[in-house]
Amino acid sequence: MTTIAPDSDLPASSTPHDTSSTNRLRVVFAGTPEFAAISLESLIKQQDALNIDVVAVYTQPDRKAGRGQKLSASAVKQVALANDIVVEQPVTFKKSSTEGMAARQTLRSYQPDVMIVAAYGLILPIGVLNTPIHGCLNIHGSLLPRWRGAAPIHRALLAGDDETGITIMQMDKGLDTGDMLYKVSARIESDDTAASLHDKMAVLGASAIGTVLQDLPHYQAQAVVQDESQANYAEKLVKSEGEIDWSQSAAAIEREIRGLTPWPGAYTFLAGQRVKILASLPVNESQKTNEPAGTVISVGRKAVLVACGKEEGQRGDSERSAGTLAITDLQFAGAKPKTAEQICQSSQLNDGDQFTPMPK
């Protein structure tokens, strides 16, 4: 069960702000993927309760997708169109270009009180950040200042963090460096993948931005400056990160499998052929082996047991008594995903086989 609680170093309003006698906030929303679409949909449904009007939605231009490479609208655009909200898709806001200046003018024409940004994917210059009366608020998928940057959800999993969360931040010209208005935390469960944690954070983000909009002046007045000494960065994922280094500990590899699911996915090689590792069991530290890292120790109906490197914290130069990883689901190149039981029955993998690095 995910636990959610306000972060102790940030203010929390004890009661919803009564906005019945005030003008409704004119909100412009900017986002692209499903993570952002969840927040947009929530804001649209709560417009009366939050005393807001979502007057325009900004999202990335349509991209080619699928086998047919047809233009596909973003998740955010689909939500906006379904609710008859005007959609803008500028390619830039740079004032050095005609397109950027036109985009800035269009934004000003909506007379926004506040701009809500979630995984938009387009850099917002300071001139854009200062256009709304109350500036731009970002829904960020981590407990800032930890994991600033493009892939906070994945990096939290890969690092073995016990918790993560959402930070509502007042955007400035830095990369996720703005003052924090509100934070909520959530436990990272032992079976969480990047996909499941993404979904939890999307829902949590929608709830958090709603909380802030209930009393925006209150949260902005008590904003907290980020502690730069605690900052680190969540670099964008690249496909090559998915290749498993079997000399790592079993715990690190198990986190890698979960943290890179569904993309780019964890993979290894068997006789020169790529094999995707889709899922594994939690690490059993009592299971040790003397086999070289990457060796298939046993192919069983419940799991494929593979030798890994020394466990985290293990000292000494010896590679003996290293940990093991129990793989439950994998996929050979050109084939459908299979469970350990299906692999056991198919003889595609045998005791003593060796997973190796990518062939050169």
Sequence and secondary structure as in RCSB ss.txt:
>XXXX:A:sequence
MTTIAPDSDLPASSTPHDTSSTNRLRVVFAGTPEFAAISLESLIKQQDALNIDVVAVYTQPDRKAGRGQKLSASA
VKQVALANDIVVEQPVTFKKSSTEGMAARQTLRSYQPDVMIVAAYGLILPIGVLNTPIHGCLNIHGSLLPRWRGA
APIHRALLAGDDETGITIMQMDKGLDTGDMLYKVSARIESDDTAASLHDKMAVLGASAIGTVLQDLPHYQAQAVV
QDESQANYAEKLVKSEGEIDWSQSAAAIEREIRGLTPWPGAYTFLAGQRVKILASLPVNESQKTNEPAGTVISVG
RKAVLVACGKEEGQRGDSERSAGTLAITDLQFAGAKPKTAEQICQSSQLNDGDQFTPMPK
>XXXX:A:secstr
   EEE TTS   SS    TTS  EEEEEEE SHHHHHHHHHHHHTHHHHTEEEEEEE    EEETTTTEEE  H
HHHHHHHTT  EE  S   TTSHHHHHHHHHHHHT  SEEEEES  S   HHHHTSSTT EEEEESSSTTTTEES
 HHHHHHHHT SEEEEEEEE  SSSS S EEEEEEEE  TT  HHHHHHHHHHHHHHHHHHHHHTHHHHHHT B 
  GGG  EE    GGGGB  TTS HHHHHHHHHHTTTTT EEEEETTEEEEEEEE    TT EE S TTBEEEE 
SS EEEE    TT  SS   SEEEEEEEEEEETTS  EEHHHHHHHTSS TT BEE    
